[in-house]
Structures are given as structure tokens and as C-alpha cells.
């Protein structure tokens, strides 16, 4: 994981970026880290420590100033630093990611048809999530503090309700320590349960047959013995369950207070992540360093309603 000790969030004045900034402030408070607000692509560069940000009488506060002051009032114990930069959005955010433990960005909600062209538009968020050196958390517009906690009827204050589960989508062929460690650590700082999901699709043909039948082969040339039986599928699934348990065993010992649920399911990873993220507080997915976002990660970013953390790994 990144050794830097700050949470950074992008500010462009849009509701999406402000909701992301509030999520970032809560995350910084949970981790006892300072919060850095970054406003990119401006003409005048300003660096200030909140609550010292002030504007002379008669001047209009910038979006960065307003966000910094609002967050300082909402989170008075938090160390907040606000910074403007003339660097364009993507390179500025990627540079900030190299110095941050986590980078938090806002994304437009599926029902948000605003034409405002802020620097946190979907293409920028995707570009940063696909290349950043640290985990990037994408927070959808409209995210509220209560959304990351369980609903508890009976008058329990939302701020004291238990956190919703953290969900980790795990590819057993690439069970990277950075990815697993981030998910366990995130669940630990919330005292939340961790649901680890591995999705797989049973192969249509057994080991003795081709993975995909030849386009020139006639149906009579495909032997029934090449088609896996129900027992074969169960054996494969049992093997994957054992592999998942073995992969997580040392992490469960390292984080004994984190309740862990392991789930091996049939189906496309993206579809299964959409299913299990319903009711989650955070979905964690991986991205192999130097590669583009995978299909499952892109599906999650575009469709999952809870915040999504994209974690780079080797």
C-alpha cells in the first residue's frame, strides 16, 4: 500500500465533488489523516491551510474556498489543506495520487443530467482510476453519511449505527496483497464485516476437450465425455472455495476482529459485484498496474451505487 499519509480529494464546485469531499473528510477522520483539497486547471495558484482561508470583503469565494470552509465547520478536528493548481485535471490528480494514501473523486449519478462540465466528469475519473499510483475511491453524487451505515430503527443516531459491509471482488488468479490488505484495513477502521466474493464461470468443456470447439467441427465430433458433469463442476467449485480460504487465512489472522464472509459464485464478475454491492458501504476492486481497467471494474464504476475503491496492484 502507498506509504503516503494524506487523503486527497478533487474539488470542482459540482455537487458530485462536494459529496466526494465529505466522504473523503469522514475517511480521513477514521484514519486520523490530514485531508487535502485539490482544485485543478485554475489561473491563480493558492495554497492555504483551513480554517485560515479568508477572502477580503467584496470578493467572491472560489469553489475551493467554499468547500474548505464547509468541511472545516463540519469536521472541526480535521487538518485540512486547500490547494489550487494550473495543471490540467488528469495530470494534477495523478501527481497528487503519487503523494496520497487514497484519492477520492466524485462521479455523476445515473439520474444526474446536469450539463456542468466540471473536471470530475466521468472520463476524467475513469482516466485517473485507470492510472493512479494509490487507491482511487469514486463516490457517486448524492452520497450521504447515513448511506455507509446500517438502518437501525428505534431512534439510534445514524452516526452511531454500525457500518455496512465492505465488499471485495477477488480474482484468485491474481490475489494481490495490496488489494486484500486494503479491503481488510478498510473494514477494520470501520469495525465493519468484510464480504469477499470470487465469481467464476464453469467451462463448457472438460480438460480433455477444447476450451472452444473448432468452428469446422460437426456436432458429432464433440464427445459427450468432453462436457463437464455436475460432479466436475462441484469439484471445481470446491477447489476454488479451498483456494479462497487459503488465500485469506493469513489475513484473517492479521485482522482477527474483522468478521469475514467468503462467497464463491457462478457468473460474470461484473454482474455478481452489482448483486453483492447492494447494501454495501464500499466495494473494493483491483486493477493490475500498467493495465487498463478490467470489464468488472468498469461495470462497477458505472453501475454500482455505493462508493467504489479501485486498488492498483502488481
N, C-alpha and C positions, 0 to 999 in steps of 0.2 A: 504494500500500500504506500501511497505518497507520504513522505515524511514531513511535508509542509504542515503548518499549524494555523490555517485560516479557512474559513468558509467564504467563498466569493459568490456574488450573485449579480447578474446583469440588470441594469435599470434603463428603461426607455420611456417611462411615463405611462405605458399602457396598463390596463387593469391586470393583464396576464403577468407582466413583470412585477407589479406590486404584490400580487398574491404569491408569486415565487419568492420575492424578497422576505415576506412574512414567514413563509415556510423555512427559508434559509436562516432567519433570525432564531426561530424555535430550535432548529437543528444545531446552530452554534451554541445556544444556551444549554442544550442537552449535552453537548460535547465539551462545554466550557472553553470555547474557542472564540477569537475575535471574528467579527463579520466585516467583510469588505464589499462595498457597493461600487460597481463599475459602470460608468456611462461612457459609451464609445462613440467615436465619429463626431465629436464636438469641435467647435472652432477655438474655444478657450479652455485651457487645461487648468484644473483646480484640484488640489489635494487638501483635504481637511479632515479633522477628527471631530466627530459628533460627540456632545451637543454644542461644540464651539462654532458650528456652521451658522453664519448670520448673513443677513442681506441688508444693505443700507436702506433707509426709508425711501419709499417711492420706486424701488426696484422690484422687479418680479422674480420670485424664486424660481429656480430651474426645477425640472422633474427630479433631478438628483437631490437637490436641497430638500424638496418636499418629502421625498421618500426617506431621506436620512432623519429628518425631524420626526416624522410619524413613527418610524421604528424606534427612535430614541425614547419617545414617550411610551410606546407600547412595551419596550424591553429596556427599562432604565438601568439594569445591571450589566447590559451587554456593551462590550467595547466595539464601537462602530467606526470604520474609516470609510470616507466617501472620496471617490476619485473620478475625474474626467480625463479622457484621453482623445486625441485627434486621430488615433489609429483606427482604421475601419473595424467593424464589429468582429468578424471571424478571427483575424489575427490577434486582435486585442484580447478576446476571450480565450484563445488558445494560449497566449502568453500568460494570462492570469491563471489558467489551469495548471501550468507548469510550476506555479508557486502556491498552489492551494491543495488542501486535503480533499475538498469537494467543491464543484462548481454547480450552481443552481440556476436554471433558466426557466422562463415561462413559455408555455405554448398555448395557442388558441384553443378554446373548447370547440367541440364539434358543432355546437349551436351558435358559435360566435361568428357573425358575418361582417364584423367591422372591417372597414377598408383602411384603417390606420396602418401605415407602413412603418412600424417600429422595427428596431434592429433585432428583435427577438422573434421575427417571423419564422414560420416553420422551417424554411430552407436553411436559415442560419443555425437554428437549434439542432437540426439534423447534421449539418456540416461540423459543428463543434462536437456533438456527441460521437461522431464517427472518427474524430482525430485527437481528442483531448488526452492529456497525459494522466489525468486524475478522473475519478468517478464523476459523471455528469448526471444530475438529477433534474428531470423535466417535470415541471409542475403545471397542471392544466389550469386555465383560467377558472376562477370561481372556487378554488380550493380553500376550505375553511379550517381553522384549528380543530373543530369538532369532527371533521372528516377523518382524521387519523386516529380517532378513539372510538371505542365501542359505545353503542347506545345503551344506557343504563337507566331504565325508568325508575321512578321513586324519588326524584329530587337530587340525585347525585350530581354535583357540579361537573360540567363537561371537562374542566381542566384536571380533574382527579380520576376520571374514568380510565379503565385500562386501555392501553394502546391496541389497535387492531394488528393482526399478524403481519409479519414481514414474509414475503414470498420470494423464493429463489428458484429461478429456472436453471437447471443444471444439465449440461451435456456431459455424459460420462466419458466420452472420448477426449474431452478437454476439461477435466475437473481442476481448474486453476486455483491455487491457493489464494491469490489476490481476490478473486471473485467470492469464494466461500468465506474467507476471512471477513470481507466487507459485510456480507449478509449476517454472519454471526455477531459481529461487533455492533451493527446497527440494531439488531434485535436486543442485544444486551443493554445498550444505553436507554432503550425504551422499556425494558422489562417486558418485552413482547414475545409471543411464541414465534417460531420460525417454521414455515412450511417449505420443504424442499421438494420440487417437482421435477421428475425426469419423464419426458414424453418420447415415445418411440413408436415406429410403425412396423409390425411384423412383415418380414419379406414374403413376397408371393411365391418364391421358390426356395427349396432347400439347398443345402450346401452342395449336393451332388448335381444340381441343375444350374442353368444360367440365371444370373440375377435378373436379367430381362430376356425373354425369349427372342430368338432371331426373327427378324421380320420375314425371312424366307421360309421359316419352319411352318409346317402344317400342324393343325391341332393334334393329329395322330402322333406327331413326333415329340409331343410334350408328355412325358410319362407321369402317371398319377403319383408315382413314388417321389417325384421331384417337388410335389406340393406339400408343404409342411402340415402335419396333423395338428389337432388341438393339443396333443401332448407335447409336440415340438414347441408350439407357441408358449405353453405353460413353462416348459424348461427354460426357454429364452427369457421369459419374464422373471422367473425365479433367479436366474443368473444375474439379471440386471438389479433386482432387489438386493441381492447379496453384495453386488459391486457398489451400489449406492450406500448401503450401510457401512461397508468397509471404508469408503471414501470419507464418510462423515465421522467415523468413530473417534479419531484423534481430536476433531473439532468439538465434539460433544464433551470430551474430557476437559478440553481447554475452557469451554464455556458451560460449566455444569448447571448454571442457573437458567439457561435458555431452554425452554421446552421445545423439542424438535419433533415434527411430524414428517415422515418420509412417504412420498407418493410416486409410484410408477404407473403411468397411464398410457393407453394406446391413443395415437392420434398425432396430428401435426403439432409441433411445439407452440406455434403462434396461437392456434385455436385453444389449446389447453391452458396457456397462460392467460388468455382472455377469460376463460371459465374460472380459474382458481383465484384470479385477482379481484373478483367481485367480493367486496367486504374486506379487502386487504388495506393496510395503511401504506405499504410501499411494495413495489415489485422490483426485484433486482435481476438484471440480465447481464450477460457478458459480451465483450467484444474483443476478439483477438487482435493484439497490437499489429499495426501495419495492414490490417484488412478492413474492408468495408463492413458496415452494419449488416448482420445477417437478417434473413427474412423474418425470423421470430422477433428479433429486436425491433425491426421496423414496424411490424404489426402491432407490437405492444405500444410503441411510442405514439402511433396514430390512433389507436382504438381503446387502450386501457384507460379507465377514468381516474385511477389513483396515480400518485406520482411514480415515475419510473426512473430507476437508477441504472445507468449504463456504465459498467465497470471494465476498464481495459485490463487485459492480462496477456501473459506470454503464451 
